[in-house]
Amino acid sequence: MSLKEQINKEKLPNHVAIIMDGNGRWAKQQGLMRVIGHESGTKSVRQVVEASAELGIKNLTLYAFSTENWNRPKLEVQTLMKLLVKSLKKEIKTLQDNNIKLSAIGCLHDLPKKAHQELLDVIEKTKNNENMTLTLALSYGSREEIVNVIKELSLKVKNNIISTESIDESIINKHLYTQNLPDVDLLIRTSGEQRISNFLLWQIAYAELYFTDILWPDFKKENLYEALIDYQNRERRFGKTSEQLT
């Protein structure tokens, strides 16, 4: 039985999030420039996106560029932004063919004008697709997101739009970048690092964490299948005991 055949499509995670780590190390191991690692990583993105859509996963979020990534060498950042524009133009057909809706979260106004416009263009063209929502986290930082929520709610309380007593988890959810997405069920991180790196801190409260040593450019659909099988073999308790779940 193949890995794909071992996956129970009735127990798929509703929302998978991936920290795509290891592009630079992969390039270094090959004796190549870091940018080549990022370019190779886009092939893994295509495989994972297509495989997720084919399986029936409804929400996939990829950590593409963090707020901290702006501190990288200027040339690398410029190259990453050009690669983003190139990838969006190239992958629009893949999104349409697989009926995938593109979304984005983060401080999108920080993106270069050309990258921002291309992103908005693809989002507009795919807005009616219904098979899966692919969300790119761009110029994203979870702490910054939460700070923005606190500021927005504080202002609403100050202006008597809402009361402090009315603030609960649902209110906070409605003010997050991910307000239209369910909480994350499975978080995958590649490259052997076992950190969250300021990614969806609120949204992964009950997520299963899956870490793999595979560098992102080497991560293929079979590796996604392995992560999903591991997820399905776990007992999801949400604070309950095993006896309460039976």
N, C-alpha and C positions, 0 to 999 in steps of 0.2 A: 504494500500500500504506500502510495506517495505521500509526502508531507501535506500536500494540498488536500488529499482525500481524508487525512486524519483530522481535519478541522471541522468542527461541528458548527454549521452555519446558523444554527438556532441559538448559539451561545456566543456570538461575536460581540466584541466590545463595541459600544455605540460610538465611542470617541477615542481615537488613538492619537497620541501626540509623540513626536519624535525630535530628540535633540541630535541633529546630524553632525557628529563630531569626528574629527580625524582627517580632514582633507589635507591640511598642511603637513601632518606627519606622514601621510601616505605619499605625498609628493617628495618629501625628504628621503624616504626609504627608496624611492625610485631614482633619486638623484635629479629630480626635476624642480622647477620653480613652483612656489605655492599655488600660483594661479592655475597651473595644470591640475592640481588636486581639486580645486573648486570646480573646474570644468568637468572633470571626471565624475565628481559628485552629482552633477545634474543627471547623469545616466542612471544613477541609483534612485534619484527622485522619480524619474519616469517609471522605472520598474515598480517601485513601491506604490505610487499613485495608481497605476493601471491595475496592479494586483489587488489593491484595497477595493477599488471600484468593482472589480470582477467578483470578489468574494461577497460584497454587499455591505461593507463597512460604510456607515453613513457620514461620519465626520473624521477627517484627518487633518491634523495641525502640525506644521513643520516649522521648527525654529531656524529661520533662514539668516537672520541678522539681528544681533542684540544691540542694546544701547551702548554696551561696553565695546562693541566691535568698532565703533567710530574712533577708538583710540589706537587702532592698528595703523601701520605705515600708510601714508596718504596714497601711494601708488596701489597698494593692495585694495584699499577701500574703493578707489576709483575703478579698479578692474572688476571688483565684485558688483558694483552698480551697473557697469556695462554688461556684465554677464547676466544680471537680472533682466535687463531690457531685452537682451538677445534671447534668453530662455522664454520669456513671456511671449515674444513674437513667434518663437519656434513651436511652443507647446500649446498654443491656442487650438490647433487642430486636435491634439490629443484630448484636451478638455471637452471640446465639442463632440468628438466621436464617442467619448465615454460618458456623455451627459453629466459632466462635473461642473459644479458652480465654484468659482474662485472667490475667495474673500481674503481680507488682510486685517491684521491687528497691529497696533503699535503707534508710535509717533510718526505717522506716514508723511506729515508735512516736512519732516527732516530729510526726506529722500531728495536726491537731485530732481529737478523739474522734469527731465525726460523720463526718468525711471518712474516717478510718481504718475505721470500722465499715461504711460504705457500700462501701468498697473490698473489705474482706473478704467482704462479702455477695455482691458480683458475682463475685469469685474463686470462691467456693463454688458459686454457681449455674452457672458455666461450666466447672467443673473437668473434666467428662467430654467436653467438645468436643475434636475431633481435627483439624480442618481446618488450623488455624494457631494458634500461641501469640503473643498480643499482650502484650508486657511493658512496663509503665510504670515508668520510672526516676523515683522520687519521693523528695525529700530525699536525693538520691543524690550521692555524690562518690567518684570512683575511688580517690584517694589514701587517703581514710578507709577504704574497703573493703579496700585492700591492708594498711593498718596493722592493721585488725581481724584479717586472716588471719595476719599475723606474730604478733600477740598470742596468738591461739588455738593456733597451732602451737607457739609457745614454751611455753605452758602444758602442752601434751600431751607435749612433750619432757621438761619438768621432772618431770612425773608418770609418766614412763616408759611412756606410751601409744604413742608412736612414737619412733623414733630420728632423729637429724639426717641420718644416711645414707639414710634412706628417703624424705626429702623431695625430690620432683621436681615437674615441671610438673603431672602428673596429681593429685598430692596437693594442690597449691595450687588447681587448678581445682575440686576437691571442697569447698573451703572458701570459695569466692567466692559472692557473691549469685547469680551466674549459673551455679551448679553444674549446673543442669538444661538449660542452653542450650549450643549449639555456639559456637565462636568466630565473630566477626563477619566476613562476607565483603565487605560493602559498607557504608561509612559515608557518609551524606549530610548535608551541612550547608547550610542556606539562609541568605540575607541577605547574601552576599558576604564574610562573615568566614571566614578560613581557619585556624581554631584547633580544637583538640580539646576544650578547656574542661573538663578533668578528667572525661571521659566514657569509661568502659570501656577504660582505658589498657592493661590486660593483655589484654583480649579482642580488641583491634583490631590485634594484633601483625602480622598479615598481611592486614589488610583493605585493599581498594581505597578510596581517598578521593575523594569527588565533591563539589565545591563549586559552588554556584550563587548568582547575585546575587538571585534571586527571594526576596522576603520571604515568610515562612511562610503568611500568610493568602491569598496569591496562588498558592501551590503546589498544583497540581491533579494528577489522576491522569496526565495527559499528561506532566507534568514528571517524575513517577516513571518513566514509560515511557522517557523520554529518558535518565534516570540508569541504568536497567537496560540499555539498548542500549549506552551508553558502557562500562558494566562488561563486557558480553559481547564488546566489541571489543578489550579489553585482554588481554595475555598474562600469565597468573598463573604466576609462576615459583617462588615459595617458596624462594628462594635458589639455584635451579638455573639453568643457562644455557639458551639457546634450543635448543641442540643436544641437551641432555639431555631436553628435553620432547618432542622429535620421535622 
